[in-house]
Amino acid sequence: MAVIDHIYEMEQLVEDVTDEVQETPQTKEALRVKSKMMVDVFGSARRRRSMNSAIRARVKLEDSDSHIAINKAISSTEKVPVSASRISQLRPELPRFDSETLEVNKIYPIEGLLGKEQMQVLDPKMAPSLKRVGGFVSSILEAAKKLKDKKLRKSRTRMAMYLHYMLKFYSAKGGRSKMKALGRAEIPQKMQDHLIQEFSNKKTDGDEIILDMTALHKTSLVCRLCIVSLIASGFAINSASVDVLAKTLKMTAPKLKKYFREVGARVAKSVVRLKAPLTFPEHKKRSR
């Protein structure tokens, strides 16, 4: 047996550095890249297709989930309360709004709908030169002419013109033919750029421009049409006019009224009205 004749005292020279190591915070983009990598490696074929589709459309997955929630709210029967504070998270297609104001004209402020360049395009003096104006917009323009308040008359006319251009954009077919259809619709370039940016994804295929409208884009556009229609009409639309607008949009009046509810309007038998303070409907989910 070996004899131990010395005992050495051991001294730690290297400090435990792990206590002071901080993890580098990851950006949302880095997390998305990491998530895509994990899906590519471990995800099913269906999950990979879903991820790639969302990336190509430049729509965040959480926004897509929000859009699904809205469609369920529009089409189903069982009511589930949703607080107004969460509405912007659940429905990103709504423009900026103030749910606490007591002034109806401040619920959806104009600056939340249009920028200065677009407002310059909507010159009330040019309203008479609009071509192929539908019946719904025509009735709003005629009502605006009768207003004695000059400022209000100009504001309503501008919103009617914006509505006219949005309806032209809505009716133009999507995909490869939409740009050609927009050219024939005689929409001013600045307004056309605004509508393309707000309600579609612009892609190029060689020299050809393709406009892709996702389901979320279409929902956003219909909600914006409802909001602008209410503003241009003095925040109240009778049922006959709702029927005319629904026909223009090629949907049933009951379905259009559900969109009006989703933007906070109160729907009665004879009129659709926006009132302050803003109240949103109870969300609905499919009954099982």
Salt bridges, closest charged atoms under 4 A:
ASP5 OD1 - HIS6 ND1 2.89
GLU29 OE1 - ARG32 NH2 2.97
ASP40 OD2 - LYS36 NZ 2.85
GLU103 OE2 - LYS106 NZ 3.32
GLU142 OE2 - LYS145 NZ 3.36
GLU186 OE2 - LYS131 NZ 3.77
GLU198 OE1 - ARG224 NH2 3.09
ASP205 OD2 - ARG176 NH2 3.02
GLU208 OE1 - ARG176 NH1 2.61
ASP212 OD2 - LYS203 NZ 3.77
GLU262 OE1 - ARG91 NH1 2.01
GLU262 OE1 - HIS283 NE2 3.99
